Amino acid sequence: MVGRTEGVVPQASVIVIIFSTALAVIPWSVRNLLVFNQWVTVRSNFGLEFRLAQNDLSGDASMQKIHPANSQETRELIRRVGEPAAYAALGKDGLKWVRVHPIEFVERTLKRVVYFWIPRTKLLRYVASFAVALGALCGFTMLVIRKHPAALIVGILWLTFPAVNYLVLSYARYQQPMAFSLYLMASVPISVVSRKHQSESRPRLEWSMPW
């Protein structure tokens, strides 16, 4: 995997990824169009999640006051205007808060970036998460230097998947769908060191002439 490779990602693989993604998303999107009379590709609650993260309250307090599971006011708003419109209104409220508190928004966002890659948990698991993240960064850098095509795929994944999670309340489970890529990249430097050790410890054959 870590050998020098000048290839590119096969076009057939890209086409398969795009087609399979569209095949999974389109049926639900059509259902949303029929129910809500507007195009909702995957989920409609980003405005809600954004508002939960952008307010004067802490995470648990905002869940109690804003989330429809706990807030009668939010449930009434959803009944009155529908789910997409209600969540869009909550998203606008979140944007208003950001305009009034830009510095706090930046501070919270930077913290969520760190929490996504190194989730908050018990000390031992936190140290393990930090080690995996550091190893993954090293492995990814090695693949970039070697111009390995896997670096492009992982880079796109790391740039796109976490982005929305930087703007909403942070939970350790949000990293799970892409955690495999961290373990995969962290294995790269381990593989390189292991191969180097094996090559150095392998005995050299001494050839003697038969005469």
N, C-alpha and C positions, 0 to 999 in steps of 0.2 A: 504493500500500500504506500510505503514511504519512498519508494524508488523514484528517481527523476523521470517524470512523464510530461511530454510536451503536448499530449492530446487534448481534445476538448470534449465537452459533454455531447454524447450522440444525439442527433436531432430526433431520432425515433423515441428516445427516452423522454425528451421534453414533450413531444406530442402525446405520448401515453399519459404523462402526468397531468397535462392540461385537460385531456379528454376525460380521464377518470374523475378529476375534480369537478368538472362541469356536470358529469353524469350524476354525481352525488348531490350537487347543490341545486340544479335546475328544478327537479320535482318539488322540493320544499319551497323554492322561490315562487313557483307557479301557484302553489297552495296559498302562500302569503298574499299574492296578488289577488286571488279570488276572495280571500277573507278580509283583507285590509284595504283593497282597492288601490294599492300602491306597491311598488317593487321593493321587497325586503329580501335580500339575497340569503343571509344566514340568520342573523339575529337583529332584533330591533331595540335592544335595551342598552345600547352604548350610552345614550343620554342619561339614563338612570345611573349606570355604573360611574360615569364621569361626575355626576352630581354628588354621589355618595363620597367621592374622594376629594371634591372641591367644595368645602364649606368650613364653617368655623368650629365644627364638632370633631371629635375623635372618631375613629372607624366604627367602634361599637355603638357610640351614641348616634352617629349618622344613620346607621342601619335601623335603629329603633325609631328615629324621627322621620326618615325619608323613605325607606324601602317599603313597597306595598305589602309585604308580608306582615309588617308591624304598624304601618301608618294608614289610618282610616282616610286621611286627607288625600294621600296618593291614590288609594283605591278608588275614591270618588272621582278623582281626575281621570283615571283610566276608563271608568264607566261612562263618563260624560263625553270624552273626546276620542276614545279609543287608545289602544296601547302605543302605536307608533307616534301619534301626535303628543300623547302625554309624556313619553320619554324624550321626545324632541324638545318639549318645553322645559323639562328638567335639565336637559343638556344646556339650554340657553341660560338657565339660572347658574349653572356651573361656570359657563364662560363669563358671566357678569362677575362672579366671585373672583375669577382669575384676573380680570382687569383691575379689580380693586386691590388684590393681594398678589402682585406679580412675583415679588421676591419669595414669599412663602410658597407659592406654586412651584418655583424653580427648586427650592430646597426639598420640598416633598417629592418632586419628580426624581431628583438625583438619588434620594434615599430609596425610592421604589426601584430604580435601576439596580442598585446594589442588592436590594432584597430579592429581586427576581433571580439574579445569578447566584447569590449566596443567601438562600432563604434563612429567615430567623427561626431558630429552633434550639434544642438543648445543645450545650457546649460541645459535646463530642461529635454530634452530627453536624454542628456548625463548622467545626474544624475540618471534618471530612468533606463537607460541601466546598469549603475554601480550597482545599487541596485539589479536588476534582476540577474546579473552575480554573485554577492556576495551571494545572496540567493540560486542560483542554485548550487554554490560550497558547501554551507552548506548542502543543501538537498542531494547532491550526496555523500558527506562524511558520512552523517547519514545512507544512504542505504548501503554503503560499510561496515560500522561498524556492521550493522545488517545482513550482508551477503545476502542481498536481490538480487534475480536474475536480477532485472531491472538494478542494478548497472553495471553489465557486459555489457548489451546491450548499455546503455548510455555511458559507458566508451569507448567501441569500436567506437561508433559514434563520440565522442569528440576527440579521438585520430586520426581517419582516415580522416573524412570529412574536417576539417580545414587545414590539413597539407599542401596541395598544395597552399592554399590561403596565407600562410606565405611567399611564394616565388614570388608572383605576386603583381601588384598594388592593393591596398586595397580600397574596396568600401563597404558601409554599406549593400547593397543588398546581398552580398555574404553570410551573416549569415542567411538570411531568411529561406532557406530550413531546417535548424536545430534549428531555434529559438524556435520551440515548445518544444524541449527538455529542454531548459533553463527555460521556464515558468513552465514546469512540475516539474522539480527539485526544482525550487524556491517555489513551492506550498507545498513541503514536510515539511519544518520547520513550515510553517504557519499552516498546518494540525495538526502537533504535538502540537504546542502551543494551538491551538483551542480545541483539545481534552482534553488536560491537564486542561485548564480553565473550560471546561464543567464538567469534573469529580470533580473538586474542588468546583464548585459552586452548584453542584447537592445536594439537601437536603438529609440528612441521615434520614432514617426511624427509629423512636424510637418504639420498640416493648414493649408492657406492657402485663404482664400476666393477664389472665381473672380472677384470684383469688388472 
